[in-house]
Amino acid sequence: MNTAGSEAKWALQPTARGVAMVAGATPAPYWLDRPERPAARARLSGRRSADLVVVGGGFTGLWAAVQAAEANPQRSVVLLEGDRIAEGASGRNGGFCSASLTHGLVNGMERYEDELPDLLRMGVETLDAISDTISRLGIDADAERTGELNLASFEWQVSGLKEVVDQGRRLDQPLRFLGRDELAKHVSSPLAHGAMYDPDVMIIDPAKLAWGLAAAAERLGVRVFEHSKVTSLTSVGDRVAVRTGYGSVDATRVVVATSASKPLRRRLGYLMVPVWDYALMTEPLSDKQLSDIGWSGRQGLADSGNRFHYFRLTADNRILFGGWDAVYYYGGDTDPRRAQKPSEFGLLAEHLLQVFPQLEGITATHTWGGVIDTCSRFNNFWDVSMGGKVCSVLGFTGLGVGAAHFGARTALDLVDGRDTERTRLNMVRSTPIPFPPEPLRWFGITMTRRAFARADRNQGRRGLWLKAMDAVGLGFDS
């Protein structure tokens, strides 16, 4: 298949070579399918009490627990995870830890123009805090602050990247545009016509970060329970009864960080929908293969379409390649059987070979899917309930590895009733436009996905549907 030149197109169907690449792959997340995964902790049983209960053992919950314990060592903290630490989105993502709190500069400019300079500053401060905490707590997360290259896979995408770089410079952002020749020093691909470089991105091993945070939380005195799914929250006077299948905790305050799981507060189900994202992991590349693709700086890579890919190198030089299609199933179905979709993996494999034809013959060792909690504004939001005793944070839309730290810190401020720079943000005080009930929800999301696909086939030109979504504040330009 000829992928060179401006007439190149992404394959739309799996090919024989793509199917062959993933044929023998283990159907499980690579990050979680390793011997260093810690043994499961005990489930909660009986009745307990705590000053703070954190519901959810992903990044947001783990950061909330660690930050709360560090800020006040006398505060008793319990963390309840319904499955195992990092079993959800935190153990199934690409490991891109970005400074962005607004799901990218363009989304931030469109939604939070007045306070964007503050959000940009806070985002870099958050990334620095994550890096410092990883070092201070001795967490081995294979962290590399390499930055990210957002690629123009086709000539028509170059002008859009240049425009974003110009917008970023006006906001004192350290973005830089790389032309084809300069980009060739960093990556060798027929689908690399230019790139925007963002230095404020750190590449990490997401599961090792989550496991390290859980261990650090325990060292700080947090009691961590796994296989302890919370079934209800009930306000009882000035306390909250947090119930699981086998026990309960009487809590003063609660932070709920359940990502794309069914929200404990029913009304939040109208503000968030779960969409499925798919990825594959290759076998380790040889020195020759690494040299052939020229990925010398180990930056995270992504491309620039409405439907985009993300890819990065692991510590042992595997390639994680994911993205492209975000799939919503009717009724918000999150059945674990959805995690394996052979057609998605075959297509992703073909796309990887379109990016790097030098890797013809490489095999994938793992394939998996995971659920993302998305909302109509594409970055997370907070909800305070039960008279201020409970704060939920969700809606990260796939960019939560870094933003979860900020989300957790702000949730602690809110649930403790603190007036801070963070809690005064309009972004924090507002909520996204709700999604309609089914079947309108499925229809709207499906129509938008199809419109994105048409736009990418039409050199990015947005049709009537996407223009209508833009007009009502539901549009998104990745």
N, C-alpha and C positions, 0 to 999 in steps of 0.2 A: 504494500500500500504506500503510495506516495504521500508523505506528510509535509514535504517542503513547500515553501512559498505561501503567498497569501490566499491561494485557493484551497489550502488544506482544510480538512474537516475532521471533527471528532467522529469516530465510529459510533453508530447508533445501536448496533446489535453486537452481541458477543461473537467472536471469531474462533476458528478452530485452534489457533495458537493461544488465544486468551483462555479458552476452556482448558487446554492442556496445561497451561501454567498453574492453574488452581486445582487441578484434578486430584492431587494427592494431599492437599492442605488439610491440616487439623481444623475442624470446625469450632474454634474457640478463640477468644482474644489472646493474642501473643503475650501481652503484658501479664496476664493472670495465669498463664500456662507455663509456669517456671518453678523450679524446686525451691527458690528463695521465698516463695509466697509463705507468709507466716501461717501457723496453725490457727484454726478458728478459735475465737474466744468464747467463753461461756455465754449463754443467754441469760437475760434478766429473769429472776424468779423471786417470788415473795414481794413484800412491800418495803419500799425505801423512801427516803426523802432527799432533796437536793435544793441548793439555791438556784441552780440552772440546769435544765435538761436540754440537750441538743438532740434533735431528731434527724438522723441521717448521717452516714459515715462516708460521705464523699468529701470533695475539697471544701465546700462551704461549711459543712458541719465540723470537719476536722479543724479548719482555721478558726471557727468560732470557739471551739473547745480550747485550743491552744492559746488563743489570744485572751480568753476569759481567765484561764488559769494563770497566765503570766502576769496579767494586770492586777490580779488579786489572789495571791496564793491561799488565802483563807476561804475563798469561795468554793463551796462543794459543787462539782460539776459531774453530771452523768451524760454519756453519749450513748444513744440507742441506734443501732443499725439493723434494719430489717433482714438483711442477708449477711454479706461479709464486707469488710472494709474494701472500698474501691470496686465493688461488684457492678455498680451502675456506670454512669457516664464517666466517672473519674478513672476507671480502669479500662475504658474502651475508646478513648480519644487519641488524637495524634500527638499530644504532648507539646503543643504550641502555647507558651505562656507569654501572652501579649500584654503590653502596658495599656492597651485600649480598654476603656470602661464603657464605650458606646458602640461596640461592634463596628469599629472602623471610623476613620475620619469623616467620610461622606455621610454616614448615618448620623454621626454626632453633629455635623454642621446643619443637617436638615431638621433635627429635633431639639437640639440644645444650644443653639447658636450663642445666646447671651452668656451662658456659663461654661461654654466649651473651653476657654483658656484654663479655667480652674479644673475642669475634668481632665484635661490633658496633663496638667501638672500633677494632679492626684494619681493619675494612672502611672506615671513614671515613678512617683514616690512609692506606689504599691509594688511595682516590679522590683525596685531596690529593696523594699522591706522583705519581699519573698526571698530574694537572693541572700540577704543578710541573715534571715531566720534559718534558711537551709544550712548556711555555714555555722551559725551560732549553736544550733541544736544538733549538729553533726549528722545531718541527713544525707545519705548517699543517693542522690536522684539523677546522677549522670547529667547535671545541669551544664549547658553550654550557652553562653550569651552571644550567639552568633548573628542574631538578627534574622530577618526574613526577606526573601526576594519574591515580589509579586510579579509574575511573568506575563508579558503579552505573548500569548501563544500564536496570535495572528496579527498581521500588520494593522488591521483596523482597531486593535485594542491599544496601540501605542499612544495615540493622542489622548485617550482617556487617562492613562497612567501619568502622562506629563501634566495633565490638568490637575490631578490630585496632588502631585508633587508641588506644583505652584501654589495650590490652596494651602498645603501644609507649611510652605515657607512663609506665607503671610501670617501664619500662626506660630512662627518660630519653631516649627517641627523639623527634626534632622532627617527629613526624607531626601532621597537622592534618586535621580533617574539615570539608569545605565542604558546606553545604546547597545545595539547588537554586538559591536566589536568588543566593548568593555565587558559586556555580559558573558561573552565567550571565554573570558578568563576565569569565570566562576562556575559555569555550567555549559556543557556541550550538548545541544539539542536542536533539532530542526524546528521545534516549537518554542523557540526563545528569541523573539524579535526585539526585545527590550525588557526592562524591568524597573520596578520601583523598589528601592531598598529602604527598609525600616529597621534601624538598629535596635529598637526597643522591643525586642522579642527574644525570649529565652527558650531553648529547646530542652525538654526534660523527659525523664522516664516517669510517666504519670502514676503508675502503680507503685513504684519505689518511693515516690514522693508521698503518696497516700499512706503507705505502710510506715514510712518514717515519721510522718505527722502523728499517726495513731500511737506509735511507740513513745514519741516525745510527749504526747498528751498524758499518757500513763505515768511517765516519769514526773510530770508536773502535778500528779495527784488526781487526774481525771479517771473516773471509772468507765471503762468502755465495754459495752455488751454487744455481741453479734447475735444474729438469728432472733432478734427482738423487735419484731415489727409492731409499731405503734398502731393501735386500732381506734383510739379515741382520745380527745382532749376535752376535759370538762372543767369549767370554771366553778370553783367551790370557795366562796368568800374571796379572800385575798390570795388564794392558792390555785394551782391547776393540777388536776388529777390526770396523769399521763399513763394510759393503760396499754399493756401488750397482752399477748395471748397467755403469758405465764406469770405476769407480775404487774406491778404498778410503781410509779414514782410520784410522790407528793412534791410539787415544784413551786418555787416562788416565781420563776420566769422560765420561758420556753422559747428557743429558737428552732424553727422548723425549716429544714434544708433537704427536701425530698426530691429535688430535681424533677424529672419527668414522670415520677410515680404519681398515682392518683392523689391529688391534694387532700389533706386532712380537713381543710376548710372548704366546703362544697362550692362556695361562690368563686373560689380561685380557679376552679375548673373552667370557667368561662374566659379567663384571662390567659390561659396557657394551653397549648396543645402539644402532644408528643409526636415527634417525627423521627423516622429511622434513618440512620446514616450507616454506610457500609465501608469496610476497609479490608485491605490485605497486607500481609507482611511477607517479604521475600526471604530467601536464604541469605546468609552473609555474602557480600560481594567480595570477589577476589581483588588483589591489588591491581591487576590489569583492568578489570571491569570498572573499578573506581577511577583509574586513570583515563579510560576510554570516555567516560561520561563527564570528566572534568569538574566534578563537584568538589572543588578544592577547599572552599571556605566552610563547608558543612552547614550553610544557612538553611533554615526552613524554606521550603518552596511552596508556592501556590500559584494558580493561574487566575485569569481575570474575567471569566465569563459569569453570567448569572448563575449558571451551574458550574461550579469550579471544583478543582481537585486540590488537595493539600498533600505534601509529601516531605519526608525528612529521613535522615540517616539515624540509626540507633548507635549505641556505643560500640557494638560489634559489626557495624557497617551493613546492616540490613536496611532495606527501604520499606518504610510504611507508606502506603499509597491509598488514599481514601477520598470520599466526597462524591462529587458529581450530582447525584440525585438524592433529594431529601424526601422520603416516602411517608405519606400519611395514610393510615388505614382507617376505614370507616369506624366511627365510634371511638377513635383514639385507642385502637387496639395495641396493647403492649405485650401481647403473648410472647414468651421467650422463643417460641418456634419461629417467629419472624426474624430472629437474629441470623438465620441462614437463608440466603436468597441467591442460588447459583447464577442466575442471569446477571445480577449486579456484579458478582465477583468476576465472571467471565468478561464483562464489559470493562471493568476497572483494569483487569490484566491487559486487555488490548490497548487501553489508553496509556498505560505505563509504557508499553512497547512503542507506542506512537511518540511518546516524549523521549524515550531512550531506546531507539532501535538497536543500539550497541549491545543491549542486554538480551537479545534474542536467545531463547533456550533457558533462561533463568526460571526457577520454580518458586512458587509461594509455599510457605510453610504453615501459614495460618490465615483463616478468613473469619470475619465476624461482623455483626451489626450491633448497633447500640441506639438507645433512644435519647433524643435531645429535647430539652424543654424549651420550646420557642414561644414567643409572644409577638403581638402585632407591632411592637416598636423595636424588636430584635435585640434588646439588651435587658438585663434583669430588672426586677422591680421588687418592692417591699410592701408587705401588708401587716398592719398592726391590729390586733383584735383582742377580745376578752379583756376590755378595759386597760389595754396596754401591757398585759402580762405575756402575750404571745406575739412574736414577730416571725412571719414567713418570708423567705426570699427565694425567688425562682424566676425562670424565663431567660436564662443566659444565652440561649440560641447558639450553642456550640462554641462560644468563646469564653468559657467560664474558668479555664485553668488559672488565669491571672486574676480575672474579675471576681472570682470567688473570695479571694482574700479581702477585697474592698467590700464585697457584699456581706461577708460575715462581720467585719468590723462595724459596718453601718448598722446591721441588725442588732448587734450588742448595744450600740448607742441608743437605738430606738426602744428596745425592750427595757433598758435601764432608765429611760426618760431623760437622757442627756441631750442638751442643746449644743451641737457641734457644727463645724463647717460642713460636715457631711450631711447631717440631718436637715440642714437648711437648704440643701440643693433642691431645685424644682424637679430634677430627675428622681430624687428620692421621695419627694412628697406627692408625685403624680403616679398614676397607674396607666397601663396601656388600654387601648380600645378593646373591649371584649369581642370574642369570636361568637358568631351566631350558633344556635343549636343545630344539631343534625336534622335533616340532611343538608342544610345550607352550608354548614361548616365544611363538610367533605366536598361539596360542589365548588365553593369558593377557593379552597386550597388546591384542588385539582386543576381548576381553571388557571390559577396563578402559576402552578408548575408548568402547565402546557404553554402558557404565554412566555415564561422564561425561556423554554426550549425554542419557541419560534423566534424570540428576539436574538438568541445566540446564533441561530441559523441565518438571521437577517442582519448580520454585522452589528448586533447590539441595539438595533432600532426597536423601541418599545411600541407595541401596538395599543389599540384602544383599551383593552382590559388593564394593562399595566399603567397606562396614563390615568385611568379612572382610579386605580388603587393609589397612585401618587397623589391625586387630587384630594382624597379623603384621609391622607396620612397613613396609608397602609403599604405604601410602596417601599421597595428595597432595591438598592443597587450595590451589589457586592463589590 
